[in-house]
């Protein structure tokens, strides 16, 4: 690269609030970045909502917040590890796996510096099928056209855990696609796939779109393999997709689930974490109104449920001030 262009790039990076460390772009503490997910998903809504409250009070603490769309929970963890993000939204099981260096993070090794900030909505592993595909159970997915999800997404990792427990491979399906969440509904509607998968809080925009444009039904995620999975992996719990939320699906559908968790690392300044947490919890009633999946959030659940990594000291400081923890 030409010298002039290099200097110009460095100036832009400085103005954007990033510093160069070892040739890698690392988010500056005064400008925080939250990894989220696809723009139709709840992760993106969560990150945007958090930043909304941080930025409203930036004149008090001097912090600015950005929450770009990303590939999802695994991508967010990798982004935190590399320094691309200060924070990331992820499934509670992925937080646990990264903390302990379990697949799909075994190559990178354990991440003992990972820390919890708070949990957000409950999430359910969701399988939606075209009604004309005649899929009524998990076993019926065999031989069908199934979207596994994009690499780096929670739905992909969870489905692969289920597949391993079932003894399945990609060849189990007549077609295995890797579409992103925002691409699934149109693929289902256009009859390019029989099944879309998602690990998400409800209600969800992409699923709302899919059930509105095509006759589709949720598939129960039950059976011996699921029972074994739940017995072996404490980060999953029994869950259900509520009935009456989406067209054509009036009854609850059993599945497995967990929590979405906002995470960071010990490298993030405690004051930055404290101000982010304060911005959200000082406005928790407004936060609940920003997405239907947030409507039933309680402070006590958010600081306890699904946190499979220790609390960051900046978050713990705020929770102690409120008398929520000792």
N, C-alpha and C positions, 0 to 999 in steps of 0.2 A: 504494500500500500504506500502511496506517496506521502511524504512527510507532512505536507499541508493538510491532507485529508485525515491523517492520524491525529494531528493537533485539533482539528475541528471536531472529530468524533469524541475526543477526550473532553473538550469543552462542553459538548452536548450532554455527555454523561454526567459531568459535574453539575450542570444546570438542572438535570433531571433528578438529582439527589442520590446518585450512586457513586461509589468509589471503586477504584480498580485495585484489586488485591491478587497478586500472583497471576495476573493475566485474566482473571475471572471477574465478571460483574457481580457485585454483592450489594444488596439493597442497604442503603444508609438508614440508621435508626430513626432519623427525622422524617423519612418517607417510607412508610411500611407498605408491603405488598402481600396480599392474601391470595393464595392459589385456590381456585373454586372448582368449576366444572363446566358442562355445557350450558349455554344460555337459556335453555328451556328447563333446566333442573333446579332443585332446591339449593344445591351448593352455591350456585351462582347468585341466587336470591339472598342467601345468607351472607356471603361475602360483600355484596353490594349494600345490604342493610347495615352491616357492621361499619363499613366505611362511611356510610351516610351519617352516622352518629359521631364517629371520630372527626370527620371533616367539619361538622357543625360547630364543634368546640375547639377547632384548631387554633383559634386566636388565644385560647387559654393555655394550651400546652405545646404549641408549635409543631404539631405532627400533622402529616397528610397521609391519606390512605388510598390505595388503589387495589381493586379486586378484579383482575382480568379473568376471562374464561380460560379454562385449562382442560387437560385430558382426564381429570378426575383425581380420586384419592391417591392412587399409587404415584401418578405424575406429580401430585402436590408434595408427597413425601420426598420424592427424588429432587424436586425443586427446592425444598427446605434444606436438604442435605448439600446441594450444590451451591446454595446461597442465592438462587434466583428469587425465592420467596422468603419473607420473614415468618409468615404464618401459612397454614394450609388447612382446608376442611377435608376430612377423611372419615372413613368408617372406623368404628372402634376396634374392629378386628385387625385392620391394617395398622393402626397405631400399635397394637400389641405385637404384631408380627415384625414391624420395623424395629421396635424397641429391643426385641430379642433376636433379631437377625434370622427370622424364619422365612420360608418361601412366601412371596416372591422376592425377598430381600436378602437371601442367603449370600449372594455374590458380593454385596456391599458390606455385609457383616452387621453385627448388632449396632444399635443407635442409642446408647445409654443417655445421651444428652437430650433426647426427645422429651418434651414436656406438654402436659395438658393445659389448656386455658379454660374452656368450658365446653359442655356438650350442647347440642342443639336438638333437632327433631329426631324422633324415632324413624327408623328406616326399615323397609320391608323388601326382601328379594321378590321381585314381581315378574311373572311370566304371563304375557298376554298373547293369545293365539286367535287367528281368524276362526270364526265359528265353523266355516266350511272345511277346515282342516281336520275336524273331528278329533281334537286333542282334549281329553278329559282328565288326564293324570300325567305325572312326571314320566312314567314309562312310555306314554304315547308320543314323546318327543323323538323317539328313535325313528329314523328314516324321514324326518321332516326337515324343512328349510328353516334353520335357526340362526338368529343373530346372536353371536357370542358376546358382542360388545368390543369397543376399541381397546387395544392394549393400553394398560395404565388405568383402566377404569375399575371401579369396585364391582360392577356387575360381572365383568369378565373374570375377575379373580374368584368371586363367589361361585359362579357357574362352573369354573374349572375344578373347584373343591368338590362340588356336587358330582361332577362327571367322574372324578377320581374315585369317589366313594361308590359310584354306580358301576365302575369298571368300563366307562365309556371313553372314546377318543373322538376327534373331529369326524372320523369316518363313520361314527354312529349316525350322523345326520346326512341327509342327501345333499345338503348345502350348509356350510358354516361361514357366515359373513362376519365382518368386523366393523359394522356401521357405528357411528357416534350416536348418542341419544337423540339429537335433533334430526337425524336422518331416518330413524326407525319407523315413525308413524307413516310417512309417505311410502316407504318400502312395503309396509304391511298393506296399506291402502291400494297400492299398485300391483299387489299380488306377486311381489318379488321375494317375499319371505312369508313363512307361515307363522313365525313366532318372533316376538321382540322380548328382550329381557332388560330389567332395570333393577338397581338397588337404590331405592329412593323413598323419600317421604311423600305422603299423600295428603291432599290432592296434588297431582303433577300435570303440568301443561302438555307435555308430549303424550302422555297417556290419555288425557282429556281429548286431545286432537285425534288420536288413533281410534278411540271408542266412538267418537262423533262421526268420523268419516267412513268407518267400516264396521260391520257386525263382528265384534270380537269379545272374547271371554277370558277371564283370568283362570290360570291353571293351578290347582292345589299343589303345593310343594310338600308332599307327605310321603310316608313309606318307610321301610326298614333302613334304607340308606340315610335318610334324613334323621331318623332316630339315632343312628350311630354317630352321625356328624354332630348332633347336638350334645351327645354324651361325651364326645371326645374333645370338643372345642367350646370352652366356656364363654368365648366372646360372641357366640351366636345364642339367640333365644327363640322360643316359639313366638310367632307374630301372626298378624292377619291383615289383609287388605280390607278396609271397611266396606260394607255394602251400601248401595244407594248413592255412591259418590259419582259413578260413571254410568253412562247409558248402557243398558243391557246387563248390568251386573248388580243385582239388587241384594244379594246375600254376601256376607263376609267370606273371604277366601283364605284358608290357612296357609302359612308359609313360615319362613324364618326371618329374623331381623337383628338389628343392633341399633346403635346410635351414631349420628354424625357428630364428630368432635373437631373443635378448633384446636390446632396444635402449633407448637413452636419449639425452640430449643433453648438451652441454657445460654447460648450466645446472644440471645435477644435481650436488650437492656430491660431490667425489671421495671423501670419507670415507663417505658414504652408499653409493656404489657399491662401495667397498672392503669394507664390512661385509656387504653383500648377497652379493658374490662369495665372501668368506671363509665365510659361513654355509653356502653350498652346497658348495663344494669341500672344506671341512673335514669334510663329511658325505656325500661323493660316493657311497660304497657304499650308504648308506641311501637317497639320492636315486634311485639306479638301481632300487631295489626298489619304488618308489612307483607305477610304471606300466610295463607290458611294453615300451612304445616307448623307455623309458630304459635298458633292461637292458644294452645293448651300448655305451653311451656311454663314450668315453675322454677323459681330460682334454686330451690333445694335440689331438684333433679339435675339442673344444668351444671351444678358444681360437684355432683356425685356420680350420677348414672353414666356408665359407658366410658369412664376415664381409666384407660388401661395403662397410662403413663403417669408419673407423679405430676402434681400441680407445679406450674411455674411459680417462682417466688413472688413475681409481680402480681399474679392473679391471687395467690394466697394472701398477700398483704391486704388487698381490697376486701376479700371475703372475711378476714379477721376484723377489719374495721367495721364491717356490717354485723359482726357477731354471728356469722354463719358457720365458721369453723373455729377451733381453738388454736 
